[in-house]
Amino acid sequence: MDNFRSKTIYFWAIFLFVLILSCGSATAATINVDPGPDAIKKAISTASAGDTLNLSEGTYKEYDLNVDKNLTITGPETTGTPTVVIDALEEGRVFNIPANTNVNLQYLTIQSGDATKDTVTTNGGAIQNFGTLSIKNCQITKNTATDGGGIYNSGTCNISDSVVSSNTADYGGGIYNYEGTCNVSDSAVTDNSANYYGGGGIYNSGAMSVYSSAVTGNSAYYYGGGICNVGTMSVYSSAVTGNSADIYGGGISNSHGTCTVIGSNINGNTAANDNFAANGGGIWNYYGNCIVIGSNIDVNTATNNGGGICNEFGICTVSGSNIDGNTAANGGGIYNNNNECTVIGSAINGNTVSSWGGGIYNGNNDCTVIGSSVNGNNAGNGGGI
């Protein structure tokens, strides 16, 4: 009897083990997908949570792809431009990712999405994310939306080794992070535009970091040619260069938020407008907290105040940094008005203005300069300070 019982237990143990293995394998299938009518949409529909959709090389003319389960969607691995193109032909948004969904997108070019064609929400031309999204080795290009021409994130989004380029929106031409968490690393956000408001490259109202990346050649009608921040933004070891805004913050606009710039280059940005007073060629800080550490803010231009940095009604701290060769009407290096600015162990050299404060313009509040050089600046009045 004991021998029979032992054999029965052994049988059921083996049965359960095989069953668990078979269930595990069912949730991790790889589904090969070839270009064809609604090929990706059909594959998403038939896939199980945890599957990988392996897209073969080619162009997929699809849009309105609702990824409502945990999936990895990938093209062939490559060190160059992805060989899988998902082209929405400006007929609608490419990807929508609902809440409570974990999605990985890899080795894809996602282009020509137009979220303004959506009858519910018009955000995220290429991708609208409410879940948890990882984007690796992708190109997000030539998409359009009301907010977030390339990517609209209201969940958690991690972008690495990717390019977000030539997208357009009213807010956040490249990326709009709306009260979510977004991290960009080893990537480029280039040549995007915000045609109505701010954040040509990036608009952030949540928590966001940009690490070892380039934010270049973006433009905004109003605020933040490169980056417009009203939340919490960190820029590490990155380049914010060659961006433009018509009015405030050619490189970075920080309004009522916290922006930390560490080990980065803010170069060649412009705040310029023939009809308005444009301020903050490199950085415009307004009722915010701006911290710049170990960075270079060089050769930026504002047609009005603050070629390098314009600090208005905010707190600005600069340490171990160089602010050189910037141009404005007032405050070539730094324009500080109606709040607090502290400069520690930095160099403010070779800046130029047509009016007041070649190096630093300080009006109506405190400006503290410690262990720093203010040399070779030019102005109609107050070449140094």
Summary of the structure (lengths in Angstrom):
residues: 385
radius of gyration: 25.2
end to end distance: 98.6
largest distance: 106.0
contacts: 1629
relative contact order: 0.06
helix: 9%
strand: 46%
